[in-house]
Structures are given as structure tokens and as C-alpha cells.
Amino acid sequence: MRARRLVGGTLALVAVLVLAGLGVWQMERRAWKLALIAQVEQRLAAVPVAAPGPAAWPAVGADAAYTRVQIRGRFVGDRDSYVQAVTDLGGGYWLMTPLRADAGWTVLVNRGFVPADLRGKIAPPADVPVTVTGLLRTSEPGGGFLRRNDPGQNRWYSRDVQAIAARQGIDAAAPYFIDSDRTGNGWPRGGMTVVRFTNNHLVYALTWFGLAALIVILSVLARRRTA
């Protein structure tokens, strides 16, 4: 009996420590997520900065996402790519068009949402100097949920910068793309970036801590009954 109680107590202690550790980890994740949300909100409200050029590309990572940027150049109008999208306006496509910067390099610009029935029917942008303002977004390699990008068929389910640039024969392409701000009421419709972060870490933490507390209570009750 004593051996069984010792084994049971040891297992209960291990379980409590593991569950408590998971709770602490979720609290740490919550603190990180809140800091990330605050950082992104600050970027969204900031004055646009110049889009990073080639010298800065190695340092452009996920921590640069949603930075407001601005760039001047000319669209390359014969190399559009349509990326499948689901938005508040329904299903359709993001229209990705390369923009040749005045400095000589190229960046893909998500000019905005296009309804499904307008795929391939959007007139190419005029070959004139333009200034694009929008949000820096990191590449989305691979494809969408259960669907892989098919560069050979020019069929895209995610905004995979490297793959799209290679398919369109674009050299010196930035490793990110820009979600353009809305510039009018027609199509493509810009300014539709959804910035939303799931933050359920407090609920998860309370669940783990609650389970740890329950094991402690049950262990105490069991010990009293066998005393």
C-alpha cells in the first residue's frame, strides 16, 4: 500500500509540474503576442518609409511585416499573376503586378482584390511613373491549405514571391511584396489587408493551471481517504 501511494504521489507530482510548466509557457506566449500586436499597431499608424532596397533585403524578415512603405517606379503591365483569395467581398483573386523601382530593382505589388469573373480582364496599368504606398508583407511560399502552387500553369494559391518572380522571368526581385493601399472604387480593390492575431493564450494557461490544481485537490482527497 505504501509503495502504491508513493508511486501515485510521484506521478501526480510529475503531472502537476508538467501542467504548471505548460501554463507558464502559455503566459510567456501571451506576453510575446501582446508585444507583437502593439508593435504591428504602431507600424500601421506610422508614416510610410522607403521600401527596403537590395542592401536591406537580407535583414527583411517576419519582424518587418506590416511596415508602411512607399516606392516610386513603373508597373510592368504584361506580367500579372492572379492569386486565389477569399475576402469580405467574396471569392476572387489578388492581382500581383511587378513594379520596377526607379532605383532599378523590382518588387511585386498586390494591387488589390479582383472578383472571380474579372480574372484576366483587368487592363494592364499604364507605363507611367507611379508612387505606391502600402504594407510590406513577407512571402507565402508553397501554396494554400491542401493546394500547392502550380507555377507551370500560372496557378497560385499563395503569394509566393520567389516562385511568382521566377515564373514571370523577373530578376532582382525583392523577397517581399507590398499590399497596396486603396486608390479608388474600381478593380483591383486595394487596402483590404486583414490584420488579425489570435490570442487565446490566457485561456490555455488557465486551463493548464486549472488541471494542475485539480490533480492537487484529487491527490489530497485520495490521501485522506487512505490515511
N, C-alpha and C positions, 0 to 999 in steps of 0.2 A: 504493500500500500504506500509506504513512504517513497519507494522508488518511482511509483507511478505519479505521485504528487510532484516529485522533483522533476520528472520528465515533462509533465504537463505545465508546471510553472515555468520551466525553461523555454518551452515552445511558445507560451503566452508572452513571455518577456521579449523573445525574438520578434514575434508578430507586432507587438506594441512598438518596438524600436523601428521596425521597417515602416509601419504605417505612419509613425510620427515623422520619420525621415522624408516620406513622400509628401506629407503635409508641409514641412519646411521647404522642400523643393518647390512646391506649387506657390508658396508665398514669395519665394525668390523670383519665380517666373512672373508672378503678378507685378512685382516691383519693376522688373525689366519691361513688361508690356506697357505699364503706365508711363514709364520714361520714354518708350518708343512713341506712344500716342502723343505725348506732349511735344516731342521733337518734330513729328510729322506735322502737327497742327501749327507749329512755329514756322516750318518751311512753307506751308500752304499760304500763310499770311505775309510772307516776306516779299520784298521787291525782287523781281526776276534778275538772275545773274547770267553772265555769258555761258552758253552751253560749253561743257568741257571739250577742249581740243585734244589732238593726239598725245601731247605731252602728259596730259592728266588721265588718259584712259586707263593705265594700269591701276590707278587708285580708285577708279569708279566701281563701287560695289553696291550691295544692298543698302548700306547706310546712306547712300546718296539718293535713294528713291524718293520721289515726290518733291524734289527740289524744283522750285520755279526757275525756269531758264528761258533764255531768249537767243535767237540766232537769225542771222540775215543771210540770204542766198537766193538760189533759184531752184524750183522744183524740176525734177527730171520726169517729165509728164508721160513718158511711154513705158514706165516700169512700175505700174501699180500692182499691189498684191492685196487680195481680199482675204481677211482672216475671220473665220466664223465667230459670231458673238451673240450673246443673249443680254439684252439691256432692258431698261424700264420701258422702252419703246417697242419691245418685242424682239424676235429673232432677226438676224441680218448679218452684217459684216462690218469689221473695222477696215477702213481703206488706208493702207500703208503706202506712202509715196516717198521715194528718196529725195532729199534736198541737198543740193550741192552748195556748201557754205562758201562765202566769199574768200575764206582762208584756204580753200582747196580740198577740204575733206568732205565726206558725205555722212549724213545721218538720216535714218528712217524716221518719218513723221507719221504718226497716226492722225490723219486729217479729220477723222471722226466716224460716226456710225452711218451706215447705208442700209436701208431696208432690203430684204432679200430680192424683191422684184426689180431692184435697180442695179444688181450686180453687173458690172461690165458696161453700164450705161452712163456712168458719170463722166462728163467731159474732162479731159486732162487739163491740169492747171496751165495757165498762160506762162510763157517763158519770159517772165519779168521779175525784177528783184522784189522779194517779199521779206517781211520780218515775221517770224513765227515765235509766239510766246506760248508756253505750256509747261507740262510737268515731265521731268526726267523719269523714265521708267526703265527698270532692268529687264534684260532679255528673258523670254519664257521658252526655254529650249524643249524640244521633244514633241509636244502636242498637247491635246486636251485629255479629258477623262476618257480612258479606253479608246482614244483615237489618236493615231500618230500622224504627224505632218507628212505630206507626200510631195516633196519638192519637185519630183519629176512631172507630176500633174498640176503643179502650182496650186495645191490644195493645202490650206493651212487651218489649224485648229488652235494655234497659239502664236503669239508674236515673237517668233524665234529669229532674233536679229541676224545671227551669223548665217543661218540656213537661207533666210529670205535674201540677204545680200548676195550670197553665193549663187542662188538661183537667178537673180537678176543681173549677175555679172558686175556687181558694184565693188570697186576697190576702195581701200582706205575708209571702210565704214566704221562709224562709232559703235562701241559694244553695247550701246543702249539705244532706246528710241524715245521720242517725245510725243506725249499726248497733247495735241494742240487745243488751245482754248477755243471756245465757241466764237465764231466770227460772223455769223449770220443765221438766218432762219431756214436756209435751204439744206441740200445734201452735198457733201457729207456734213453731219452734225457733230461739231467738236464740243469740248467741255463736258464730256459725260463720264469722266473718270470717277469711279466709286472708291472712296477711301473709307474702309471699314475694317476694324480689327476686333476679332472675337476675344473677349476677356472673361473667361469663366474660371479663372484660376482660384479665386476666393471660394467659390462653390466647391471645387475639387479639394482644396485644402481643408475646408470644414468637414467634408466627407471623410477624408483620411483621418483627421484628428478625432472625429466622432467615432469611427470604427475602433481606433486605438483606445479611446475612453470606454467604449462598450466592452472590449476584451478585458480591460482592467476591472470593470464592475462585475462581469461574469466570473472572473477568476477569484475575486474576493468572496462572492456569494458561494462559489463552489468550495472554497477553502473553509468557510464557516460551516457548511453542511457536513463536511468530512472531519471537522475538528472533534 
